[in-house]
Every structure is written in structure tokens, then in C-alpha cells.
């Protein structure tokens, strides 16, 4: 459960950073480096988010319940 909460928090940080960076881009018109700093922060957060997603799938804490993935987990009937 902690992994899912961490993923949600990182995703929300990513969205907030996106809008903050856009606001600085429109206000500063390229005059300061705030947009660059927020872009760097967003890159770090996105990397952490991807790492957590890969870790969750690898350890089995996250999975897929999509209908098209069910054939991978159900045994196929043998022909006799």
C-alpha cells in the first residue's frame, strides 16, 4: 500500500511541477532560470516514478487486471 501512495504522491508532484514550470515560463519570458530548475525537478520526479513502477511490477506489488493479459496467467488446455 505504501508503494501505491508513493506513486500517487510522485504523480501529483509531477503535475504540480508541470503547471508551476508553465507559469514561470509565461511570467519570466526566459529571463530567469526558474523554468530550467523546474524542468530538472520534473525530470528527477519522472525518473523516480518510473523506477517505482518498475520495482512494483518486478516485485509483484503492482499488476495488470486488463482482460487482454489474462491469457498470460491462465493455463492453456492440453489437447488429447
C-alpha positions as CSV (number, residue, x, y, z in Angstrom):
1,X,0.0,0.0,0.0
2,X,2.9,2.3,0.7
3,X,4.2,1.9,-2.8
4,X,0.9,3.0,-4.3
5,X,0.7,6.0,-2.1
6,X,4.3,7.0,-3.1
7,X,3.4,6.6,-6.7
8,X,0.3,8.8,-6.3
9,X,2.4,11.5,-4.5
10,X,5.1,11.4,-7.2
11,X,2.4,11.7,-9.9
12,X,0.8,14.7,-8.2
13,X,4.3,16.3,-7.7
14,X,4.8,15.8,-11.4
15,X,1.6,17.6,-12.4
16,X,2.1,20.4,-10.0
17,X,5.7,20.9,-11.3
18,X,4.4,21.0,-14.8
19,X,1.9,23.8,-14.1
20,X,4.4,25.7,-12.0
21,X,7.0,25.5,-14.7
22,X,4.5,26.7,-17.3
23,X,3.6,29.6,-15.1
24,X,7.2,30.6,-14.7
25,X,7.7,30.3,-18.5
26,X,4.9,32.6,-19.2
27,X,5.8,35.2,-16.5
28,X,9.6,35.3,-17.0
29,X,9.7,35.1,-20.8
30,X,13.0,33.3,-20.4
31,X,14.6,35.9,-18.2
32,X,15.4,33.7,-15.3
33,X,16.4,30.1,-14.8
34,X,13.3,29.1,-12.7
35,X,11.8,27.2,-15.7
36,X,15.0,25.2,-16.1
37,X,15.1,24.3,-12.4
38,X,11.5,23.1,-12.5
39,X,12.2,21.1,-15.7
40,X,15.1,19.4,-13.9
41,X,12.9,18.7,-10.9
42,X,10.3,17.2,-13.1
43,X,12.8,15.0,-14.8
44,X,14.0,13.7,-11.4
45,X,10.4,13.1,-10.2
46,X,9.5,11.3,-13.5
47,X,12.6,9.1,-13.2
48,X,11.7,8.2,-9.6
49,X,8.1,7.5,-10.7
50,X,9.3,5.1,-13.4
51,X,11.7,3.4,-11.1
52,X,8.9,2.8,-8.5
53,X,6.6,1.5,-11.2
54,X,9.2,-0.9,-12.5
55,X,10.0,-2.0,-8.9
56,X,6.4,-2.6,-8.2
57,X,5.8,-4.7,-11.3
58,X,9.1,-6.6,-10.7
59,X,8.2,-7.5,-7.1
60,X,4.6,-8.3,-7.8
61,X,3.1,-5.5,-5.8
62,X,1.6,-4.0,-8.9
63,X,-0.1,-5.9,-11.6
64,X,-2.4,-5.7,-14.5
65,X,-6.1,-6.8,-14.4
66,X,-6.6,-6.0,-18.1
67,X,-8.7,-8.5,-20.0
68,X,-6.1,-9.0,-22.7
69,X,-3.5,-10.0,-20.1
70,X,-5.5,-12.9,-18.7
71,X,-4.3,-15.4,-21.3
72,X,-0.8,-15.0,-19.9
73,X,-1.8,-16.3,-16.4
74,X,-4.4,-19.0,-17.2
75,X,-3.0,-22.4,-18.2
76,X,-3.9,-23.5,-21.7
77,X,-5.9,-26.7,-22.0
78,X,-3.9,-29.6,-23.3
79,X,-5.1,-31.4,-26.4
80,X,-5.7,-35.2,-26.0
